Amino acid sequence: LKIPVSALSELRRVLKPGGILACRDADYGAFTWYPELPPLDRWRTLYRDITQRNQAESNGGRFLKTWTMEADLDLIEIGCSTWVFSNDRDRQWWGNMWSKRVIQSDFADQAIAYGFSDQQELEEISSAFLEWANDPTGFYAVPHTEVISTKRLLDGIK
Protein backbone atom coordinates (compact mmCIF):
# COMPACT_ATOMS: atom_id res chain seq x y z
CA LEU A 1 0.00 0.00 0.00
CA LYS A 2 1.27 3.43 -0.91
CA ILE A 3 -1.33 5.46 1.00
CA PRO A 4 0.23 5.02 4.49
CA VAL A 5 3.69 5.81 3.12
CA SER A 6 2.32 8.90 1.37
CA ALA A 7 0.63 10.03 4.58
CA LEU A 8 3.81 9.50 6.62
CA SER A 9 5.84 11.29 3.95
CA GLU A 10 3.51 14.28 4.20
CA LEU A 11 3.84 14.25 7.98
CA ARG A 12 7.62 14.15 7.54
CA ARG A 13 7.43 17.10 5.14
CA VAL A 14 5.64 19.32 7.67
CA LEU A 15 7.65 18.09 10.65
CA LYS A 16 10.37 20.43 11.86
CA PRO A 17 13.90 19.04 11.55
CA GLY A 18 14.55 17.12 14.76
CA GLY A 19 10.80 16.93 15.38
CA ILE A 20 9.28 13.75 16.75
CA LEU A 21 6.52 11.75 15.08
CA ALA A 22 4.70 9.01 17.01
CA CYS A 23 2.47 6.50 15.22
CA ARG A 24 0.41 3.60 16.47
CA ASP A 25 -1.61 1.00 14.60
CA ALA A 26 -3.37 -2.23 15.52
CA ASP A 27 -2.83 -5.55 13.79
CA TYR A 28 -6.20 -7.23 13.28
CA GLY A 29 -4.51 -10.41 12.04
CA ALA A 30 -2.88 -10.78 15.44
CA PHE A 31 -6.04 -10.24 17.50
CA THR A 32 -6.67 -13.26 19.70
CA TRP A 33 -9.63 -14.32 21.80
CA TYR A 34 -11.13 -17.07 23.85
CA PRO A 35 -13.44 -18.83 23.61
CA GLU A 36 -12.57 -19.50 20.01
CA LEU A 37 -15.78 -18.86 18.09
CA PRO A 38 -15.77 -19.54 14.31
CA PRO A 39 -17.99 -16.51 13.54
CA LEU A 40 -15.32 -14.26 15.09
CA ASP A 41 -12.73 -15.85 12.81
CA ARG A 42 -15.05 -15.05 9.92
CA TRP A 43 -15.39 -11.45 11.20
CA ARG A 44 -11.62 -11.02 11.05
CA THR A 45 -11.53 -12.34 7.48
CA LEU A 46 -14.37 -10.03 6.46
CA TYR A 47 -12.65 -7.08 8.12
CA ARG A 48 -9.44 -7.78 6.19
CA ASP A 49 -11.32 -8.23 2.91
CA ILE A 50 -13.25 -4.98 3.36
CA THR A 51 -10.17 -2.95 4.27
CA GLN A 52 -8.26 -4.34 1.30
CA ARG A 53 -11.15 -3.49 -1.01
CA ASN A 54 -11.00 0.04 0.46
CA GLN A 55 -7.24 0.17 -0.25
CA ALA A 56 -6.44 0.06 3.46
CA GLU A 57 -4.57 -2.44 5.63
CA SER A 58 -6.22 -4.08 8.63
CA ASN A 59 -2.86 -5.53 9.69
CA GLY A 60 -1.18 -2.12 9.62
CA GLY A 61 0.68 -2.69 12.87
CA ARG A 62 3.02 -5.21 11.30
CA PHE A 63 3.86 -2.79 8.45
CA LEU A 64 4.32 0.37 10.51
CA LYS A 65 8.11 0.09 10.80
CA THR A 66 8.49 -0.52 7.06
CA TRP A 67 6.14 2.33 6.15
CA THR A 68 8.05 4.67 8.46
CA MET A 69 11.36 3.74 6.87
CA GLU A 70 9.92 4.07 3.34
CA ALA A 71 8.78 7.58 4.28
CA ASP A 72 12.44 8.39 5.05
CA LEU A 73 11.87 8.96 8.76
CA ASP A 74 14.59 7.91 11.19
CA LEU A 75 13.42 5.34 13.72
CA ILE A 76 14.02 6.19 17.36
CA GLU A 77 12.02 3.44 19.00
CA ILE A 78 9.59 0.68 18.10
CA GLY A 79 7.41 -1.11 20.60
CA CYS A 80 4.16 -2.90 21.17
CA SER A 81 1.28 -2.54 23.59
CA THR A 82 -1.84 -4.61 23.98
CA TRP A 83 -5.40 -3.80 24.87
CA VAL A 84 -6.95 -6.59 26.91
CA PHE A 85 -10.65 -7.14 27.38
CA SER A 86 -11.20 -9.76 30.05
CA ASN A 87 -13.11 -8.46 33.05
CA ASP A 88 -16.90 -8.29 32.92
CA ARG A 89 -17.10 -4.55 32.22
CA ASP A 90 -14.50 -4.56 29.46
CA ARG A 91 -15.92 -7.68 27.79
CA GLN A 92 -19.39 -6.15 27.79
CA TRP A 93 -18.13 -2.89 26.32
CA TRP A 94 -16.02 -4.50 23.55
CA GLY A 95 -18.50 -7.27 22.73
CA ASN A 96 -21.55 -5.01 22.65
CA MET A 97 -19.75 -2.38 20.59
CA TRP A 98 -18.69 -4.91 17.95
CA SER A 99 -22.01 -6.74 17.96
CA LYS A 100 -23.62 -3.43 16.91
CA ARG A 101 -20.88 -2.39 14.48
CA VAL A 102 -21.11 -5.71 12.64
CA ILE A 103 -24.74 -5.04 11.71
CA GLN A 104 -25.14 -1.22 11.97
CA SER A 105 -22.13 0.47 10.40
CA ASP A 106 -20.18 1.01 7.21
CA PHE A 107 -18.62 -2.41 7.92
CA ALA A 108 -22.05 -4.04 7.51
CA ASP A 109 -23.02 -1.93 4.52
CA GLN A 110 -19.74 -2.63 2.73
CA ALA A 111 -19.68 -6.36 3.59
CA ILE A 112 -23.03 -6.69 1.83
CA ALA A 113 -22.40 -4.21 -1.00
CA TYR A 114 -19.07 -5.84 -1.90
CA GLY A 115 -20.70 -9.30 -1.93
CA PHE A 116 -18.52 -10.58 0.90
CA SER A 117 -21.38 -11.41 3.27
CA ASP A 118 -25.11 -11.23 3.82
CA GLN A 119 -27.38 -10.05 6.62
CA GLN A 120 -27.78 -13.56 8.07
CA GLU A 121 -24.04 -14.10 8.40
CA LEU A 122 -23.59 -10.64 9.93
CA GLU A 123 -26.30 -11.46 12.49
CA GLU A 124 -24.43 -14.67 13.36
CA ILE A 125 -21.20 -12.71 13.87
CA SER A 126 -23.04 -10.13 15.96
CA SER A 127 -24.47 -12.89 18.16
CA ALA A 128 -21.00 -14.44 18.54
CA PHE A 129 -19.65 -11.15 19.90
CA LEU A 130 -22.44 -11.16 22.49
CA GLU A 131 -21.77 -14.81 23.31
CA TRP A 132 -18.11 -13.99 23.83
CA ALA A 133 -18.95 -10.92 25.95
CA ASN A 134 -21.21 -12.94 28.23
CA ASP A 135 -18.72 -15.76 28.79
CA PRO A 136 -16.92 -15.25 32.14
CA THR A 137 -13.86 -17.03 30.67
CA GLY A 138 -13.76 -14.57 27.76
CA PHE A 139 -10.44 -12.98 26.87
CA TYR A 140 -9.60 -10.69 23.94
CA ALA A 141 -6.22 -9.14 23.09
CA VAL A 142 -5.60 -6.35 20.58
CA PRO A 143 -1.89 -5.76 19.84
CA HIS A 144 -0.64 -2.38 18.63
CA THR A 145 2.71 -1.50 17.10
CA GLU A 146 4.08 1.88 18.14
CA VAL A 147 6.82 3.72 16.29
CA ILE A 148 8.60 6.89 17.36
CA SER A 149 10.61 8.52 14.59
CA THR A 150 12.20 11.82 13.69
CA LYS A 151 13.13 14.00 10.78
CA ARG A 152 16.87 14.54 10.54
CA LEU A 153 18.17 17.84 11.85
CA LEU A 154 19.96 18.41 8.55
CA ASP A 155 17.51 16.91 6.10
CA GLY A 156 19.31 15.17 3.27
CA ILE A 157 22.29 14.20 5.43
CA LYS A 158 22.15 10.61 6.66
Secondary structure by P-SEA (a helix, b strand, c coil): caaaaaaaaaaaaaccccbbbbbbbbcccccccccccaaaaaaaaaaaaaaaaaccccccccaaaaaaaaacccccccbbbbbbcccaaaaaaaaaaaaaaacccaaaaaaaaaccccaaaaaaaaaaaaaaaacccbbbbbbbbbbbbbcccccccc
